[in-house]
Amino acid sequence: MIDSSEKVQVIDSHTAGEPTRVVLDGALKLGTGTMVELRDRFQENGDWLRSSLLSEPRGFEAMVGALLCESLDSRCEAGVVFFNNAGVLKGCLHGTMGLIKTLEFMGRISFGEHFIETPVGVIKADLRRDGSVQVTNVPSYRYLSNVELNIEGYDNVRGDVAWGGNWFFLVESGGPEISHLNIGELSSFSVAVMNELESLSITGKDGAKIDHVE
């Protein structure tokens, strides 16, 4: 645990409104290793830090945390372990963009192409002179297609299971209307989809849990 007198240094950014909190210093020490190894250590020993930084009153459910690490890959400017209010993430594209802008703010990088090591592989990011960031993700693919789910109150719910740095269920039909006026129903529907996937033992490759519904 962290000493009560010790402070954790962070920098907050946003990507089109999606917030990223980059953890710079004062956090637990994970040692050296690949980002997969550091992610596993963080998951085992850092849940107190995750919840302290991202739960109320310091954070909120839409915020993503990014623990800045040293990469053993000589191509990479840095390594990162992502997490949110629910747990440790495999990857996060908006978080990668926020991290790139934070590294620029810190004076560690300037315009051009940069590489970041994540638990799912090395991500390429292009920091442009207009201030924008373009990210090339790890290769994505569809794992299962036309999966049918029985969701109470909805008919013909179908979608695909896909990989894009995290495991997604992509709803193609049968869900509620997508509208900012419909957030409550959309949230309830997404939880129901997650529960149904789990009850049917529908997973990603090698039994990986599907943790995003889109």
C-alpha positions, 0 to 999 in steps of 0.5 A: 500500500501507499504511505499516507504522506506519499503523493501520486503524480498524474497528468490528465488529458482527453481525446475528443472528450474521453479522459486519460489519466497518465500515472507518472510517479509515486505509484507502486514499483513493478520492476522491469519486464514486458508489458504483459508481465507488468500488467499481470503484476499490476493486476495482482498488486495494484488494485488499490491504486487503480480504484483510488485513482479512478473511483469517486471522488478522484475519478469517474467511470468514463476515465481510463488510467495509463501507468507509464512504464519503461519499455525493453523494446528499443524502438519504443518511447515508453510502455504502458499498462491501461486500466479503468474503473472495472479492472486492468485493460489489454489496450486502449486506443484513446488512451494511447492518443492521450499518452502521446499528447502527454509525452509531448507535453512533458517534452519527451517527444515531438512531431513524427512517428513513435512507438508504444509498447502495450500488453497486446503489442507495439502500437505506432502513433503519428504525432502531427503538426496540427496537434492530432494523433493517428494511431495504427492498432494491432491487427484486428479480426472477426472471431465469430460471426452472426452470434444470436443472443436471447435478451429479454425484451428484445428480438433478433439480437445478433452480432459478431465477436471481434478482436481489436486490442480488446475482445468486443461483441459488436451488436449488428441488430436487435438492440435499442436505439443509439441516442444520447437520450437513451443511455440508461437503456443502452447501458442495461442492454449492454450488461444483459448482453455481457451476462448472456455471453457469459451464460452461454460460454461465448468467449474470444480466442482461447477462452478470453473474456469479452469485455466490451459491447459496441 
